[in-house]
Amino acid sequence: MYVKPKKELGQHFLKDLAIAQRIAELLNGHGSYSQVLEIGPGTGVLTQFLLKNNAYETFVIEIDRESVDYLKVHFPDLDGRILGADFLNIRPDLLPNKQPGNTGSFAVIGNFPYNISSQILFKVLEMRDRVPEVVGMFQREVAQRIASGPGNKEYGILSVFMQAWYDVKYEFTVDPDVFNPPPKVHSGVLSCRRNDKTDLGCDERKFTQVVKHGFGQRRKTLRNALKPLNPPESALSHPFMDKRAEQLSVDEFVALTKLMEVKD
């Protein structure tokens, strides 16, 4: 059986077994989960190494019907553990094993399609209390952005949101020639492990607004970028307002959100 990589699905199948094994071995059991969900397994190059680890049970979710048929034939050990669905649209409680009402923890791993990799992480953030560990391959620039800290142009909205809840580490870079077809960009592998925060200490909805508005006009000072949120006078006088969004750490965004909550 041959699975043709589909451009519309952003499929670039990894060919290098050593890299696949290296990615699989980045899962270290952080958070004591017993199940792993691979997103977009394609022809199972990464899957085969996940199945060798008896510390957890491997499930996969794949939107491509041709890939699903291939996996069923070539990986009989996955019987009953292949979800033919779109990760972005499936109900969170059906993950990882299609059983309604799931509340248990599971890790997420995958060679993520570049065109939806950020959306995958936003969905993971919605399930953050169930997903203690994420290992993924992204377009290199996206991976660098997610892992970057304040003070540089790569730092952005997803950097803040992910680092608010996860310890993010850029692991290594992958060359284009180890994929079929080769992408036009390099790839980067990240590991993200849930930190010990149970809440941010501020209104999360307000925090989201502050971060998005701040980076929405990132060349402006926060005093100007946050005008649509009608900051109270006490917030406007704070030194944070003279900075740009890329200069604030996660903790400083939390502190700024608290200032924005104050009623004059």
C-alpha positions in Angstrom: 0.0 0.0 0.0 1.2 3.5 -0.8 -0.1 6.6 0.8 0.3 9.7 -1.3 1.1 12.8 0.8 -1.7 15.3 0.4 -0.8 18.9 0.1 -4.2 20.1 1.3 -3.6 18.2 4.6 -0.1 19.6 5.0 1.3 16.1 4.9 5.1 15.7 4.9 5.9 12.1 5.9 9.0 11.7 8.0 11.4 9.1 6.5 14.3 9.1 9.0 13.9 6.4 11.6 16.6 7.8 13.9 14.8 11.1 14.2 11.4 9.4 14.7 12.9 7.4 17.6 14.5 10.5 19.0 11.2 12.3 19.0 9.4 9.3 20.7 12.1 9.1 23.4 11.4 12.7 24.4 8.2 11.5 26.2 9.4 11.1 29.7 6.2 10.3 31.6 5.8 13.7 33.1 2.5 13.8 34.9 2.1 10.0 35.3 -0.1 9.4 32.3 -0.8 5.9 30.9 -2.1 6.9 27.4 -0.5 8.8 24.5 -2.3 10.3 21.5 -0.3 10.8 18.3 -1.8 13.4 16.0 -1.4 12.8 12.3 0.5 9.5 12.2 0.4 9.2 8.4 2.2 5.9 7.6 3.3 5.3 11.2 7.0 6.1 11.1 6.8 7.7 14.6 4.0 5.3 15.7 6.2 2.2 15.5 8.5 3.6 18.2 5.6 4.7 20.5 4.2 1.2 20.3 7.5 -0.3 21.6 7.1 1.6 24.9 5.1 -0.5 27.3 4.8 2.4 29.8 1.8 3.7 28.0 -1.0 2.7 25.6 -0.7 4.4 22.2 -3.7 5.9 20.3 -3.6 7.8 17.0 -5.9 10.3 15.4 -5.8 10.7 11.6 -8.1 12.7 9.3 -6.8 11.1 6.1 -8.8 8.0 5.2 -6.0 6.5 3.1 -3.6 6.8 6.0 -6.2 5.2 8.3 -6.5 2.2 6.0 -2.7 1.9 5.8 -2.3 1.9 9.6 -5.0 -0.7 10.0 -3.1 -3.1 7.7 0.4 -2.4 8.9 -0.1 -1.9 12.6 -2.5 -4.5 13.9 -1.5 -3.6 17.4 -3.4 -0.4 16.9 -6.7 -2.3 16.5 -9.4 -0.3 18.2 -7.0 2.6 18.9 -7.2 4.5 15.6 -9.5 7.5 15.6 -10.5 8.5 12.0 -11.3 12.1 12.9 -10.1 15.7 12.9 -8.3 16.5 16.1 -9.4 20.2 15.9 -13.1 19.3 15.7 -13.4 16.2 17.9 -15.0 16.6 21.3 -12.2 16.7 24.0 -13.9 14.1 26.1 -13.7 11.6 23.3 -9.9 11.8 23.5 -7.8 9.7 23.4 -9.9 6.5 23.1 -13.3 7.5 21.6 -15.0 6.8 25.0 -17.4 9.7 26.1 -16.7 11.3 29.4 -12.9 10.8 29.5 -11.2 12.8 32.3 -7.9 10.9 32.5 -4.5 12.3 31.6 -2.8 11.6 28.3 0.3 12.9 26.4 0.1 14.4 22.9 2.8 13.8 20.3 3.1 14.2 16.6 4.7 15.5 13.4 2.1 18.2 13.3 0.8 19.6 10.0 2.4 23.0 9.8 -0.8 24.7 8.6 -2.7 23.8 11.8 0.1 23.4 14.4 -0.8 26.5 16.3 -4.4 25.5 16.4 -3.4 22.1 17.8 -1.7 23.8 20.7 -4.6 26.1 21.4 -6.8 23.0 21.7 -4.3 21.4 24.0 -4.4 24.5 26.1 -8.2 24.0 26.5 -7.4 20.5 27.8 -4.3 21.5 29.8 -5.4 19.8 33.0 -5.6 16.5 31.1 -2.4 16.9 29.0 0.7 17.0 31.1 3.2 16.5 28.3 3.4 17.6 24.6 6.1 16.6 22.1 5.7 17.9 18.6 7.4 18.8 15.4 6.6 22.3 13.9 7.9 24.6 11.3 11.2 25.8 12.8 10.2 29.4 13.0 6.9 28.5 14.8 8.8 26.3 17.3 11.3 29.0 18.0 8.5 31.5 18.5 6.7 29.2 21.0 9.9 28.6 23.0 11.2 32.2 22.9 11.3 34.5 25.9 10.5 38.2 26.3 12.7 40.8 24.6 12.8 39.5 21.0 10.6 39.7 17.9 9.8 35.9 18.0 8.0 36.2 21.3 4.3 36.4 20.8 0.8 35.4 21.8 1.3 31.6 21.7 4.6 32.0 23.5 2.8 33.6 26.4 -0.1 31.3 26.5 2.0 28.1 26.3 4.6 29.3 28.8 1.8 30.3 31.2 1.0 26.6 31.7 3.9 24.6 30.3 7.7 24.5 30.6 8.7 24.8 26.9 12.0 23.6 25.5 13.3 23.7 21.9 14.9 20.3 21.5 16.5 20.1 18.0 16.2 21.2 14.3 15.3 18.8 11.5 16.4 19.3 7.9 13.8 19.2 5.0 15.4 16.3 3.2 14.2 13.7 5.8 10.6 14.2 4.7 8.5 13.0 1.7 7.9 15.4 0.1 10.6 17.8 1.5 9.0 21.0 2.9 10.5 24.3 1.9 11.4 25.1 5.5 13.3 23.5 8.4 11.5 21.9 11.2 11.9 22.2 15.0 11.0 19.8 17.7 9.5 21.0 21.0 8.9 19.4 24.4 6.3 21.0 26.6 5.7 19.8 30.2 2.9 21.1 32.4 4.0 23.3 35.2 2.4 23.2 38.7 0.0 26.2 38.2 -3.6 25.5 38.8 -4.6 29.1 38.1 -2.9 32.3 37.0 -4.1 34.4 39.9 -6.0 36.6 37.6 -9.1 36.5 35.4 -8.1 34.2 32.6 -10.5 35.8 30.1 -9.1 39.2 30.8 -5.6 37.8 30.6 -6.3 36.5 27.1 -7.7 39.9 26.0 -4.7 41.7 27.4 -2.2 39.4 25.7 -4.0 39.4 22.3 -4.5 43.2 22.3 -1.0 43.8 23.4 0.5 41.8 20.6 -2.1 42.8 18.1 -0.3 46.1 17.7 3.1 45.0 18.9 5.0 48.0 17.7 2.9 50.3 19.9 3.3 50.7 23.6 0.8 48.9 25.8 -0.7 52.2 26.7 -1.9 52.6 23.1 -2.4 48.9 22.2 -4.7 48.3 25.2 -6.8 51.4 24.6 -9.8 49.4 23.3 -9.9 47.6 26.7 -10.4 51.0 28.5 -7.6 50.6 31.1 -8.3 52.3 34.5 -6.2 55.3 35.4 -4.3 53.3 38.0 -3.2 51.0 35.2 -2.3 53.7 32.8 0.2 55.2 35.2 2.1 52.0 35.7 5.5 51.6 34.0 4.3 48.5 32.1 2.3 50.8 29.9 5.5 52.4 28.5 6.7 49.0 27.3 5.7 46.9 24.2 4.1 43.5 24.6 7.2 41.6 23.6 9.0 43.1 26.6 6.7 41.6 29.3 7.2 38.1 30.8 4.2 35.8 31.6 4.3 36.9 35.2 4.3 40.5 34.2 1.3 40.0 31.9 -0.5 38.4 34.9 0.4 41.5 37.0 -0.8 43.8 34.2 -4.1 41.9 34.0 -4.6 42.4 37.7 -4.1 46.2 37.2 -6.6 46.1 34.3 -9.2 44.6 36.7 -9.0 47.4 39.1 -12.1 49.7 39.2 -11.3 53.5 39.4 
